[in-house]
């Protein structure tokens, strides 16, 4: 993800996909020096590269010590030195594509970055809201509801207001189908023992993704069992369960459930599954279900010592 750093290294900022630079309060990167115009330059992600556009500034925009012509535009590479009114104020230390992040509206202006495409606020270990991408749109998920959100929107948690920086979602060329698995192509196998340990393996043909044993697999197992129990229904109606019923079965509260659901999505995304956010589906009426239809739940009947030894060998 793109980052810009002051020349002395004292401050580093994430770069949103469209970053207005200048002295104005409307700018995403405020440069409070008298040589800098109120709206001096525009740094934006375009066609797979960062472009810097001088906005006819009075004192010029500098790239690696050279002044751009008024209104000129130039592509940037990692390590490029930048100046707004005079040379070498900043360095573009990371020229990667923009990623979703949020900045708290009030000082000290905390920054939270998305992890594997999921932006959890106020953080991944205390999830009140999740910002995720689905169907080429950005959505906010809070409690049991979802609604669309956009770049620049402000959302609230109990202790902060957050301004969202969400890159434009453009359909990119997908790699060959055998590179990145999707949920529709996967089968999930749950291995459950008497102590409630839930091991999870995802497979597609000969490809096997070992998701190991994790405490947050418990809600996914409950949703899998609900979908298996409703297999006589039409596919669109299989497996939906009221959130209150799911909480009752799990014996936990809503806050713990939201954290676990975030961890499940993050784990699937980290495993390279391209539509990992859909492993948990929601619909109006406080209902959830697992987003995979090919499911198997197996009880591990091996003695505990043997099972633990086999797990240790597989790690």
N, C-alpha and C positions, 0 to 999 in steps of 0.2 A: 504494500500500500504506500502511496506517495507521501513523502515527508519533506518538509522544508525546514532548514535550521539556520539560525543566525550565524554570522561568520565567526563569532567568538565561541560558538557552541553552547551558549547559555540557555537557549530556548529552542525547542523543536515543536513543530505543528504538523498535524495531519492535513492533507490537502483534499477538500471536497472536489467533486467532479467539475464544478464550476466555481472558481475562486476569484472573486473581485478583490483587487489589491489597491489600497490607498488609505487616506486619512479619514474618510467618511465612516460614520458609524454603521453604514449599510454594507461595508466591506467585510468579507470573511477573514481576510488577513489585513489587519490594520497596521500601517506603518506610520508612526507618529513622528515624522521628521519634516521640517519646513520645506525641504526640497521636493517632497512627494505631493503629487496632486491628490485632490479629494477622491477621484476615481482614476487611478493612474494606469493600471494594467489589468488584463484578464488572463488568468491561467486556467486552462480547461483541458479535459480529456477528450480527444477527438481522433477517430480513425485509428485507435490503438496506440496513440502517442500523446504526450503532454505538449500543448501548444501555448506559447506566451504571446499575447497580443497587446502592443502598446496602444493606449486609448488617447492618442494625441496629447500626451502629457507635456507639460512645459519644460521640464528638465530632463526628460528622456528616460528610457528603460535600457538597462545594460545587461548583456549576456556575455559572460566570460570576458568582462572588461570592455567590450565594444558596445557602443550606443546604437540601438535600433533606430531606423528612420521612423518618423511620426506615423502612427497607424500601421506599422509593419507587424508581421506575424512570423514566429519562428518555432520550430520543433525543438524539444529539449531532451537531453540525455541525463542519466544519473551522474552526479558530480558537477553539473553546470552551476557556475556562480551567477548570481542575479543581483541586480541593483535597481532601485526605484528612486531616481533623482540623482544618484551618484553610484559608482561601481561597488560591487562586492559587499553587499549587505547580507545576502543569504546564499545558501547552497541547497540545491535539490539533492538530498542525500538518498532518496529512494524514488525511482521513477516507475514503480509498479502501478497497475490500474487502481482506480479509486475503489474503496470498500465502504460498506455501510458503517456509520459510527454516530454517536450522539455526544453532544456537549451540553453540560449543565448551563442553564441560562444565567445563573448568578455565580459570582466568584466563590471558590477558586476555579470555576469553569472546568470541572472534572470531565475527562474524556473516557468513553467506553467504546471499545471496538467490537465489531462482530467477530464471532469465532465460527468458522466453517459455515458462513452464511447466515448465522443466527445472532441477532442483537438482543441481548437480555439486559433489562434495566430493573433495578439499579446495578445489577451485576450478575454473573453466571451462578453465583452461590446464593443469591437472594432474588428470585425472579418474581417481579410483580407484573411486568409486561414483556412480551417477546415480539420483536419485529422480524418478519420473515417474508421470503419471496415465494409466491405461488401464482402459477398461470401468468407469468410475466408482469405481475403487479406486486407492490409492497402492501403488506397487511400488518395490523397490530392485533395481537391476541392478548386479551386481558380477562382473567377468570374464565368464563365459559363463552365469551363472545369474540368475534372478529369483525374488523371493519378496515376499509382501505386507508392508507396513509400516503403522504407524498414528501418529497424532499422539502426541507424547511419547516415542516409541521412541528409544533410543540406538544409534547405529551407530558403527563404528570405521573409521578410516583409519590409515595407518602412524604418523602423528604426533599424532592427535587423537581424542578421543571427541566425538561430536556429538549433541545432543538435537534431534529433529525437531519442527518446528511446522508441521503440515499442516492446512489448512482442510478443513472438511467439504465433500464433493463432492455438490452438489445439482444435479440436472438443471434447467437453465434453458431458457426459451423460446428456440428457435433462430430466428435471422433467416431471411428468405427464402433459399431454396436458391441463388439466383444471387448472394448476397453473399459467402459464405465457402466456398471450394471444399474438398472432401474428397479424400483420396487415391483413393478408388474412382472419382471422376469425372475424374481427371487422366490425361494421357498424358505420359510423359517422353521427351525427345529429347536424346541425348548426341552432341555433335560433337567428334570426337577427331582431333588432328593428329599428325604424325610425331614431334613433340617431347613427346608425352604430355599436351598441354594438353587438358583436358576442360571444354568448355562445356556448360551444361545449361539446357534450357528446359522448363518445365511448361506444359501447355495444357489448357483445357477449352472446347471449342467455339471461339468467337472470342476467348475470354479467354486472354491469354498472360502468363506469369510468367517473366521472364528471370533465372535464377539465376547467370548469368555463369560465368566460369572460376574455379575454386577448387581448391587442392591437395587438399582433403579430399573432392573428388568421386571420387577414384580408387577407394576401396573400394565406393562406390555403383555405379560403372561395372562393377567386377568382379562384383558381385552381379546387376546387370542382365544381363550376359552369361551368367551361370549360369542365370538364369531363362529367358532366350531359348533357351538350349541344351536346356532340358527341357520345351519346350512340348507335346511329344507326351504328357506325363503328365497325370493329373488335376490340376486347379487347386490342390488342397490340397497336392500333392506337388511342385509346380514350384519350382525355384530354390534348394532348400535346399543349403547347403554347410557342411562342417565348418570350424570356426574355424581349425584348424591349416592346412587347405588354403588358406583365404583369406589367411592370413598368408604362406604360401609364395608365392602368386601375387603378392602385393603387395611382398614383400621387406621387411617391417617387423615390429616386435615388437608384443606385445599392448597395451602402454601407448599406443603411437602409434595403434593401431587404435581404442582406446576414446575417445581424444581426438577423432579424426576422426569417429567415429559420433555423438558428442555435438554436434560442430559441424554435422553434416548435419541432425540433428533441430532444432537451434536455428535454422538457416537456413530450414528449411521452416516452422517456427513463426513466425518473423519475417515471412515472406512471406504470412502470414494463412491458412495451411492448417490447418483446424481439428483434424485428428487427426494432426498432424505426427510425434508420437512413433512412430507405426506405420510410418513409412517404412523403419525397420529392424525386422524381426520376428525373434524368437528362439523356439526350442523346446528341450526337454530333449535332451541328447546333444551339446551344444556346437555347435548348428547355427544359421545365420543365413540370411536371405534379404531381398530388397528387397520392400517391401510395396505395390508398384504392379505391375499386370499388363500395362498397355499401354506398351510400351517400344520404342524405336528407337535404334540405334547407327549413326551415320554417320561415315565417314572424310572428313576435310577434305583434299581433294586440291589446294587452291589453293596457289600459291607462298607461302612463309612471309611475305614482305614484304606481299603482298596481303592475306593473312589477318589480319595484325597491324593493317594500316590499316583493314580493315573492322571489326575489334573496337573500335579506337579511335573510329571514327565512331558506333558503337552505344552507347558509354558515356555 
